[in-house]
Amino acid sequence: MDLLLFGHPLYERYLAWQITRSTTKTPVHVAIILKETDLLEHKGIEKLLTAILTFRRFKVELVSIYVDILKADQSVKTEIASTLGARLEEYFIDLPSGTGYEIYGLEGEVKSSRQSRDFFVYVSLGFGGRGEITRAVISILEEVKAGHTRPGEVDEKMLESHLLVKHEPDIMIRSGGQKLSDFLVWQSVYSELYFTDVNWNDVRRIDLLRVIRDFQKRQRRYGK
């Protein structure tokens, strides 16, 4: 018998036990950064569903997912975003009741959605943080021009109210790399960062539990 294979389920249960007995809360909002190649195979999407359901089980309330589409050609990026959006919508239909989601396209347009207050998933297909902030600023400028908002009323809270994702991630996960990407630039300024060399298609449930347990052990300083 392979002792490693035998030991993994035991260690997984041990981690789950540690998480549930800890006096430290689990993260409320988890962000995941992926590449388009991570999801082009069905295995990658199945891994994503496993991650979503695992986080949901351990009291995470919100999961934000950014799919970094690296192709330079705009027509190719559009095709990839369209393909991934259709696949994700097909899979997300089977998510448990009480799970809501919004899937955004390259320009931040909503491609598919389902509402819920219990647990929510945001997916951004190539629409990054700089584009999100730019669109928010343009929207505020249009309100000022129309006379609905006075320039002196513009502040951080107003800008935040115009962002797609209005919640700050507690922890941001990047698999298979050591760099962040253009995602939730405004919201993630005080987020904890978690890098793993494990490629997305090789991520196991035990790796996800390690993220939660690692977060519980950290002392957050919020930039201080």
C-alpha positions in Angstrom: 0.0 0.0 0.0 1.2 3.5 -0.9 1.7 5.2 2.5 1.3 8.6 1.0 -2.0 7.8 -0.5 -3.1 6.3 2.8 -1.9 9.3 4.7 -3.5 12.0 2.6 -7.2 11.3 3.7 -6.1 11.3 7.3 -4.2 14.5 7.0 -7.1 16.1 5.2 -9.5 15.2 8.0 -7.0 16.5 10.5 -6.8 19.8 8.7 -10.6 20.0 8.5 -10.8 19.3 12.2 -8.2 22.0 13.0 -10.2 24.5 10.9 -13.5 23.8 12.6 -12.1 23.9 16.1 -10.0 27.0 15.7 -11.2 30.2 17.5 -10.0 32.2 14.5 -12.6 32.8 11.8 -12.2 31.4 8.3 -11.9 34.0 5.5 -15.2 35.6 4.4 -14.0 36.5 0.9 -11.5 34.4 -1.1 -10.1 35.5 -4.4 -8.5 33.1 -6.9 -6.3 34.1 -9.8 -6.2 31.7 -12.8 -4.9 31.6 -16.4 -7.2 30.8 -19.2 -5.3 27.6 -19.8 -6.3 26.5 -16.3 -10.0 26.3 -17.4 -9.9 25.4 -21.0 -10.0 21.7 -20.0 -13.0 20.3 -18.2 -10.7 19.1 -15.5 -9.8 22.7 -14.6 -13.5 23.7 -14.3 -14.2 20.6 -12.2 -11.3 21.7 -9.9 -12.9 25.1 -9.7 -16.2 23.7 -8.6 -14.4 21.6 -6.0 -12.7 24.8 -4.7 -16.0 26.7 -4.6 -17.8 23.9 -2.7 -14.9 23.4 -0.3 -14.8 27.1 0.6 -18.6 27.1 0.9 -18.5 24.2 3.3 -16.0 26.1 5.6 -18.1 29.2 5.9 -16.6 31.4 3.1 -19.4 33.6 1.9 -17.9 35.1 -1.3 -15.4 33.7 -3.9 -14.1 36.0 -6.6 -12.3 34.4 -9.6 -10.2 36.1 -12.2 -9.3 34.4 -15.4 -6.3 36.1 -16.8 -6.6 35.8 -20.6 -3.0 36.4 -21.8 -3.6 36.3 -25.6 -2.7 39.6 -27.3 -5.1 39.2 -30.3 -8.4 40.7 -29.3 -10.5 38.4 -31.5 -8.8 35.4 -29.8 -9.4 36.8 -26.3 -13.1 37.4 -27.2 -13.4 33.8 -28.4 -11.8 32.4 -25.3 -13.9 34.5 -23.0 -17.1 33.5 -24.8 -16.1 29.8 -24.7 -15.2 29.9 -21.0 -18.3 31.8 -20.1 -20.6 29.3 -21.8 -18.8 26.4 -20.1 -18.9 28.0 -16.7 -22.6 28.8 -17.0 -23.3 25.1 -17.9 -21.5 23.9 -14.8 -22.7 26.6 -12.5 -26.4 25.7 -13.1 -25.8 22.6 -11.0 -24.3 24.5 -8.0 -26.3 23.9 -4.8 -29.3 26.1 -4.1 -28.5 29.2 -2.2 -25.4 29.8 -4.4 -25.5 32.9 -6.6 -23.1 34.0 -9.2 -22.2 36.6 -11.8 -19.9 36.0 -14.8 -18.4 39.0 -16.4 -17.0 39.3 -19.9 -13.9 41.2 -21.3 -15.6 44.6 -20.9 -17.1 43.9 -17.6 -20.5 43.1 -19.0 -22.6 40.5 -17.2 -22.8 37.4 -19.3 -24.7 35.2 -16.8 -26.1 35.6 -13.3 -28.1 34.0 -10.5 -29.0 35.8 -7.3 -28.6 34.6 -3.8 -27.7 36.1 -0.4 -26.3 32.9 1.2 -23.1 32.3 -0.9 -21.9 34.2 -4.0 -19.3 33.6 -6.7 -17.9 36.4 -9.0 -16.1 35.3 -12.2 -14.2 37.9 -14.3 -13.1 36.7 -17.7 -10.2 38.9 -18.5 -11.8 42.1 -17.1 -9.1 43.4 -14.7 -8.9 45.9 -11.9 -7.5 48.8 -13.9 -10.4 48.5 -16.3 -12.8 48.2 -13.4 -11.5 51.5 -11.8 -11.5 53.3 -15.1 -15.1 52.4 -15.8 -16.1 53.5 -12.3 -14.4 56.9 -12.8 -16.1 57.4 -16.1 -19.4 56.5 -14.6 -18.9 59.1 -11.8 -17.9 61.7 -14.3 -21.0 61.1 -16.3 -23.1 61.6 -13.1 -21.2 64.9 -12.4 -21.8 66.1 -15.9 -25.5 65.3 -15.7 -25.8 67.2 -12.5 -26.7 64.2 -10.4 -23.5 64.4 -8.3 -21.4 67.4 -7.2 -17.6 67.2 -7.6 -17.2 67.7 -3.8 -19.3 64.6 -3.1 -16.8 62.3 -4.9 -14.8 60.3 -2.4 -13.5 56.7 -1.9 -16.9 55.4 -0.8 -18.5 56.7 -4.0 -15.8 55.1 -6.2 -16.2 51.8 -4.3 -19.9 51.9 -4.9 -19.3 51.9 -8.7 -16.9 48.9 -8.7 -18.2 45.5 -9.9 -16.9 43.7 -6.8 -17.6 45.9 -3.7 -16.0 43.5 -1.2 -12.4 43.4 -0.1 -10.9 39.9 -0.3 -9.5 38.5 2.9 -7.0 36.3 1.0 -5.9 36.1 -2.7 -4.7 32.8 -4.0 -2.4 32.4 -7.0 -1.5 28.9 -8.1 1.4 27.9 -10.3 3.2 31.3 -10.0 4.6 34.0 -7.8 3.0 37.1 -9.2 -0.3 38.7 -8.8 -2.2 40.1 -11.8 -4.6 42.9 -12.6 -7.4 41.9 -10.4 -9.3 43.7 -7.7 -6.6 46.3 -7.6 -8.5 48.7 -5.4 -10.2 46.1 -3.2 -7.1 43.9 -2.5 -4.7 46.5 -1.0 -4.9 44.9 2.5 -5.6 41.4 1.4 -3.5 38.5 2.5 -1.6 36.8 -0.3 -1.1 33.0 -0.8 1.2 31.7 -3.5 1.6 28.0 -4.4 3.8 26.3 -6.9 1.1 23.7 -7.5 -0.5 24.2 -10.9 -4.3 24.6 -10.9 -5.0 21.2 -12.5 -3.0 19.5 -9.7 -4.7 21.3 -6.8 -6.3 18.9 -4.3 -8.8 19.5 -1.7 -6.0 19.2 0.9 -4.3 22.2 -0.7 -7.5 24.3 -0.4 -7.8 23.3 3.3 -4.2 24.4 3.8 -5.1 27.9 2.5 -7.9 28.2 5.0 -5.7 26.9 7.9 -2.8 29.2 6.8 -5.2 32.2 6.9 -6.3 31.3 10.4 -2.8 31.3 11.6 -1.9 34.7 10.2 -2.0 38.0 12.2 -3.5 40.5 9.8 -2.0 44.0 9.9 -4.1 45.8 7.2 -1.0 47.7 6.0 0.3 48.7 9.4 
